[in-house]
Amino acid sequence: MTADATAHLRVARPSRDLGAAERFWVSGLGLDVLYRHASDGTSGLSSLLMVGWPHAHWHLELVHDPATPVQPRPTPEDLLVVYLGEPVPDSLVERLKQHGGKRVPAHNPYWDTWGVTLQDPDGYLLVLSTRTWSTA
């Protein structure tokens, strides 16, 4: 298979608390749990939670190793941007906040002009953009 627009993309990130992450991404944003694996820390395998929309060509994998946890180290430019193509519903922002998110100002003011930035429980940033995706 060649790398092209049909290839599936996985974004993997460490998480301190998969339960808190699930509340934000699933109950807050509305993604589905695509796969879950719980580890007790003795098998050498990490616990993981894969979330996304079932027919999308991407998903977010959140990983926690109970034996040797990796602390998330997001920067102000580590953004996951969802292009809504319409105004961001206040109800969605409130739901994300109720499920562990925190509304924050964007490092780049472009995102404050064209969307809403929220911090997830691990400190990573989600931008809900009012724009549509375009390469032009």
Disulfide bonds with the S-S distance in Angstrom:
none
